[in-house]
Amino acid sequence: MKHTELIKNINKSEVHNIAELVEYAPEKVVSRTLAQNKALTLTLFAFAAGEGLSTHASPGDAMIQVLEGEAHITIDTTDYKLTKGQTIVMPANIPHAVNAEKPFKMVLTVVKPIPTKGD
């Protein structure tokens, strides 16, 4: 039976500090994808101050977990300020944006519906 790698870009059977798995870069958003398939995407991000992800919508619910620093999240027309340890879910198909006034790191988990026959 062929083994499919479900979680990648991280050593297995080791203890990790997840915030240390992605590094800041000047004037950039750095990402590291840990899992991706039709139903799920799990990505680490490091945002330099002043960087962000412009307004967009996702076909799945997107959950942000702030690992360090401070994030400014806009969902539809409401703004939120999140700090280390806080989480927010951005609902599927609703416009949202992520901005960093200060450097911050996050885990992004996107859970998408799996199309069934006839969809």
C-alpha positions, 0 to 999 in steps of 0.5 A, a space after each residue: 500500500 502506497 503511503 500518502 504524505 498528509 502533513 508535509 514540510 515538518 519533521 514528524 515524531 518531533 516536538 516543534 515550536 510552531 511559530 519557529 517553523 516560519 521566519 519573518 522576511 523584510 517587506 514580505 509575507 512568508 508562508 509554509 504549507 503543512 497540508 493541502 487537499 480538496 477539503 483542507 489547507 493548513 498554512 503557517 504565515 509570517 507577516 512583516 510590518 505593513 504587509 497583508 492579504 488583500 480582500 478576497 473570499 474563500 470557498 471554505 471557512 478560514 480559521 486564523 490562530 495568531 501565534 505571535 504579534 498582532 493581526 488586523 482582520 476585516 470580515 465583510 465590513 467589520 474590523 477585528 484586532 487579534 493578538 497572540 493566542 486568539 482565534 477568529 473564523 472567517 466564514 466561507 464566501 464572505 470577503 475578508 482581509 488580513 493586515 499587519 501593522 506590526 510583524 505577526 505569525 499565524 496558522 491558517 486552517 481552511 476547511 472546504 466542502 467536498 463536492 458530491 456527485 451532482 454538485 
